[in-house]
Amino acid sequence: MSSTAISTEVQPSLVATVTTETVPGHDIVAVFGIARGNTVRARNVGRDITQGLRNLAGGELKAYSTLLADARDQAIERMEADALEMGADAVVNVRMETSEVTQGASEVIAYGTAVKLA
């Protein structure tokens, strides 16, 4: 009977990702610079048809809401990974922006200041 090794490696994570300039209860001892993460998402034809019909009737366009929520989550994850690569353990002053890069495709970017906490 063979046994397989189970990886118990823990991924490093940040202490905090906050929109404020500081992390309550912690002092900032080093600033590494701007951490950023982005993603570009495009709509698809099938979704456009169904959401176009919903738009005529009014109400939330749930497929687009989900698309943008997933894009925001991915942008934040990429920003946090960028901060970890710099040696940070937190990101402060986090901001997000969205822009249309071409018809039917939007970019979501998350950025903040990568810092080391005491």
C-alpha positions, -999 to 999 in steps of 0.1 A, spaced: 0 0 0 15 33 -10 10 66 6 10 100 -10 24 131 7 -1 157 15 11 193 11 6 213 42 24 244 29 6 275 41 4 304 17 17 336 31 -10 362 37 -12 398 47 -21 410 82 -44 436 67 -57 452 35 -74 484 45 -88 516 30 -74 537 59 -40 552 61 -30 531 91 -39 497 107 -54 502 142 -31 488 168 0 486 145 28 510 137 41 512 101 79 506 102 86 505 64 69 516 32 76 496 1 57 515 -25 25 510 -46 11 475 -47 -13 470 -76 -33 443 -92 -56 445 -122 -78 424 -145 -96 431 -177 -130 413 -182 -151 412 -213 -188 405 -217 -200 376 -238 -227 375 -265 -250 351 -247 -249 372 -215 -254 404 -235 -286 390 -250 -301 379 -217 -290 410 -198 -303 432 -227 -338 417 -222 -336 423 -184 -325 459 -191 -357 465 -210 -378 452 -180 -357 470 -154 -339 456 -124 -304 444 -115 -283 430 -142 -271 401 -120 -247 385 -146 -228 418 -149 -228 423 -111 -213 389 -107 -187 396 -135 -176 428 -118 -176 414 -83 -153 385 -95 -131 411 -113 -128 432 -81 -119 401 -61 -92 391 -86 -77 426 -87 -75 426 -49 -59 392 -48 -33 403 -74 -26 435 -54 -20 415 -22 3 391 -41 23 421 -54 26 435 -18 38 401 -5 64 400 -33 77 433 -20 80 419 15 50 438 29 26 424 55 -2 449 49 -16 473 23 -30 506 34 -50 533 17 -65 508 -8 -84 522 -37 -102 507 -67 -110 520 -101 -129 507 -131 -125 519 -167 -137 507 -201 -107 497 -222 -127 488 -253 -163 484 -261 -176 455 -240 -144 451 -218 -136 468 -185 -105 470 -165 -106 468 -127 -75 479 -108 -68 478 -71 -39 497 -56 -26 508 -23 6 513 -3 25 482 7 39 485 42 56 465 70 39 466 104 56 465 138 
